[in-house]
């Protein structure tokens, strides 16, 4: 991102998510006890050295923001679409893109931290705050905010220089985040999505009532959780240590398929939490390989006391 606001592989990502379990509870607690919301960082603020340099030059305590947990921002992609006068080159932004996601880090922030971030990002005139739902390593979601470039500032591709790209790269490497999307964006290319497939477990399974909504390559798959019987269809909830059986499908057109499934499943856009189901990102096992997949889930509160499917299989529910 801007300064002063003037103006790995998929398997690696799965490992990164599976190792984040110890921090997800902290992220949820932070949301309930800290006055400001959680901040989702994806650019230069991931690099502690760059953040400390900026803070020390302005008499700000760098500890006013504290790293909490890795997370995904769904339905966005990284781009370099704005020129920063202070950096003297293109800087990072995120733009909506269904089926893509940006991996980053959530930070706890104090009131001083919020003021410092606004100053550094030039909010609200260069970057502006954007409220979002961030997905944690276990598939749960927390409310957060991030910074996006103001629409009137956006241009076409504006390349970064190696210094700025190096800051963003170093921050991502230190936090075990993907760098491939950053490198592609720095060359003006659309990043490849980190989550290519969809995990289905009910009426979207091959041969079931809604299977015709999906077209693509299918593999048997499973994930951790509990399957709940809603009568004519099931729901996956993220609690429990059981295995839920299903299929991992790589659709012919991911964005179009997800938009159709959001409507079918009554899911809020961009993985919001207000729908009948919530679209999220889970780690699934398909052919003995761990992969990231989109999936539609419900909360414990929605499931209530509905019967659990002990087998974890919709096809073998009786």
C-alpha positions, 0 to 999 in steps of 0.5 A: 500500500501507499506510504503516508497516503499522499494522495508459494503453492496451493499445498503451501497455503493449506499448510499455512492455514492448518498451522493457524489454528492457535491464532483463530481464537485470538482473532475472535476474542480481539473482535469482541474486546477491542474497540476498533475492528480487526485490520486486514493487511495485504501489502507493505504493512505486512512488513514489520521493518517498513512499518517500524521505519514509518512509525519511528519517523513520525513518533508513532509506537509500532506496537499500536498494531499487533499481528493476530492471525492469517486470513483470506479476503474472498472475492478480491484480487491483488492489482497495481492500479495506482501511482504513489507520489511518496513511493514514486511507483505503482502500489498495491490495491485490491479489486472485486473478483468473484472466485479469487481471494487475497491472503493476508494477515489480521491485526489488532489495532488500538485507537492510535493504531487506527489513526496511524493507519489512516494517516499512512494510507491517506484515508479517506482521500487516497485509500479508503476503509472498506468493511469486509468479512475475513476467513480464518484458518478453520473456515470461520469468519470475522468482521474486519476492515481493509484499505482500497484505493479510491475509485477516482485515483485508480488507473490501468496497470502502474508497475511497482519499483523493485524496492516497493515490490521487495517490501511487499515480498519480504512481508509475505515471506516472513508471514508465510503468505503466497508470493506468486499472486504478488509477482503476477500482479507486479507484471500486470497479469491477473493472479491465479486464484488460490482456491480453484475447486468447490467442496460439495457434500449434499444435493450437488453431489454427482447423481443427486438432485442439483448435480446438473448445476455443476460441470467440471472435474470431480474427485472424492473428498472429505473435510473435518466437521459435522453434517446436519440433516435439514430434511431434503438437504444437509448442512456442514457445520465447522465444529466437531472432529468427524469427517464429512464425505463429499466431492471436490470439483474444479468447475469449467468457469469458477466465477460463474459457478460460484455466482449461481451457487450463491443464489442456489444456497441463499448465500450473501455476496462475497462470503458475507454472514447474513445468508442461509448458507455462508460461502467459505474456504476449507482445507479438504483431502482429495486423492490423499492431497490437501487442497483449498476449496470453496464450501457452503456452511452453516453455523452452530446456531443455525443448526440448533438441535437438528439431527446430526448425520453420524456417518458424515455422508449424505448418501449414507445418512440412513 
